[in-house]
Structure formats: C-alpha cells, structure tokens
C-alpha cells in the first residue's frame, strides 16, 4: 500500500516538488533531483533505505525526518 499525505502525495513526489528549500532539506531535494534511482513514489522509509544504500551522510537522514514532518502537515 502506498503511503500518501492528506493531499494524496507520496513522500518522494512531494519532496521532489519542494523548490527553494534551505538547509539540509534543500540539499536532500537537490540530491534527489540528480539521482536517477531516487524512489520518486517512495515513503519516508523507502527514502531512508535508499540513502543508506548510497552510504549517505547522517545529516541527510535528519533532513528526511524534518521533511517527513512537513509532508505530513500538508
């Protein structure tokens, strides 16, 4: 089952639509846009698994946590 927010958006799709974000979330968005294998319709957990497989820095996991809170509030 695909997890969506109240607007019917998957986390991955919502994240890719975030423009002009500052800080770590902005870095996460920029990296996601450049990554062909980024799980575009993925859940926050899918994104964490992807980052783990890519051996991403710990700060990006914090960015996922922050972005997940924002995504759920929409």
N, C-alpha and C positions, 0 to 999 in steps of 0.2 A: 504494500500500500504506500502510495506516495504521500509524503507529509507536506502540507501547504499551510500558509498563514491564513488569516481571516479574509484576505483579498484573493485567495486561490493561487498564490505564487509559491513555487518551490524556493527553497533557500538559495540554491545555486543560481537560479534565474533572477531572483531578487538581488542577489549580491552583484551579479554582472551588470545590472541596471543602475547600480549606485555610481553616480558620477560626482567628481569633485569632492570626494571624501578625503579628509585629512588623516594624518597619523597612521596607525597600524592597519586600520580597516582600509584606508586608501591604498596602502601597499598590497594588502591582500587582494583587493579588487584589480589593481594593475597586474599583479601576477596571474590572477585567474584569467584575465582577458588575453594574456600572452600564452597561456597554457592550453594546447590543443586537447589534452586529455583531462582537463578540468571537468568534474561531474556537473554539467550545466543544469541538470534537473535533480541534483542530489540534495540530500538532507544535510543538516549540520554535521551529523556523524559521518556521512559519506565524505564530506569535505575534510574532516579531521583525518580520516583513514588515508585519503589521497595525500594530504600534507605529510603524514607520517611516512608513507611510501616514498615520497620525494625527499625525505630527510630534511624537512623544513625547520627553520629556527623556531624556538619556543614562543617567541613573540607573536608569530602568526597564529598560533593556537589561541593566544589571548585575544587576537583580533577576531577569530571565529566566535569566541564566546561573546564579545561585545556586539558583533554583527547579529548574532542569533537573538540577543535581547531586543535589538532594534527591529529585526524581521518579525518577531512575534508581537511587537507592539503595533504593527501596521494592520 
